[in-house]
Amino acid sequence: MNRCLYTLLYYLLLPFIFLRLLLRARKAPNYAKRWAERLGYFPPPAAVDGLWLHSVSVGETIAAAPLIKQIQKTYPQLPIVITTMTPTGSDRVRALFGHSVFHVYVPYDTPGAVKRFLKKVRPRLVLIMETELWPNLIHYCHRQGVRQIVMNARLSERSARGYRRFPVLMQDMLAKLDLVAAQTEGDAERLYSLGLDKDKLKVTGSLKFDINIPETILQQAQALRSDWGRSRSIWIAASTHAGEDEQVLRAFQWLLKIRPDLLLVLVPRHPERFNQVATLCQSQGLQLVRRSANEAVEPDTQVMLGDSMGELLLFYAASDVAFVGGTLVATGGHNFLEPVALGIPVICGPHRFNFSQVSEMLLAAGAMQEVTDTVELGEAVAAILEEPKISQRMLSAGLAVIEANRGAQQRLFELIRVYLD
């Protein structure tokens, strides 16, 4: 497939893409808003000729935030535009940066939308987070002389196999990039196998290792823990997906038989599933409160549904043990390093391909435990809660892994400033 055929197929699929937005808007109304932005129609920023960062959603935005703030500090007059694809990502940009950046949804990958976007924003440099590679976006940036860096790049073997089905399209796209900063040697090798020039390839590590926990989070977590009950054990199941909540709740029902005062903090990954998960908990006879309703956690509360936005770090910090979702179903997992950095023992399922190398490092160090089913999940939570030595050992191992792998932010900053100076 070449880019012209890709573009034709994209135009044919565009009505279905908007239909999908409408369907998602039934549970998350913000998906029905700001459609014009997705086609390149929006009021232009006050300043142009700056930096454009594209991140997909919440996780990528949070990972890039310290680097962007470092750039803002070094280049205070540099205009910065940040694009995302999801409403939750949009909310996170506003929460992190306020009015210090210009935010808009990334244009859909049609020539017209991309050209309208570039005409209004006129960036000199674009930073693309992880593997957000769009052929027309990359083509028209290259044609207009916009330098392009893919940073914190990761590429699983599964994704690489999919890309290898379109060698002409991939090689053309990769040839137009100026630099790709991969997280690991494995990511770099897979990108090279797709046709990326080795001279454009650097291994800088993962930005997620450079996590810094604000002191305010720790202070707020202490207060939250008091509200939830200091004498209670607290298990958080975070970023869970459909088909996973049921498994978590089965494990929780078993745990209640041996630890009746256990509190489960359940945080579904997608806001549109909050009501569905609440109904699921109630259908099992569990005493539920919702964070969004500011309902107090009472001694008889069994589940606290984390249906608010931007509080996951806080919930982690107030918990005793964490299960990271997207791993008991074939989603590929989410950021394991956030609970590790907070000193929380972490449990995961077998589906970790989105963070394969990071998760292997944590497992090898003994900082994380893998389970394969509901029974093992319940037993792992019970063992960690009942034996403080296990928790302390996992905590120490996890912090050692993070400390040994810090530095990606500074390495990326040094590469980026070459294009800004």
Secondary structure by P-SEA (a helix, b strand, c coil): ccaaaaaaaaaaaaaaaaaaaaaaaacccccccccccccccccccccccbbbbbbcccaaaaaaaaaaaaaaaacccbbbbbbbccaaaaaaaaacccccbbbbccccccaaaaaaaaaaacccbbbbccccccaaaaaaaaaabbbbbbccccccaaaaaaaaccaaaaaaaaaaccbbbbccaaaaaaaaaaccccccccccccccccbbbbaaaaaaaaaaaaaacccbbbbbbcccccaaaaaaaaaaaaaaaccccbbbbbbbccccaaaaaaaaaaaacccccccccccccccccccccccccccaaaaaaaccbbbbcccccccccccaaaaaaabbbbbbccccccaaaaaaaaaaaccbbbbccaaaaaaaaaaaaacaaaaaaaaaaaaaaaaacccaaaaaaaaaaaacc
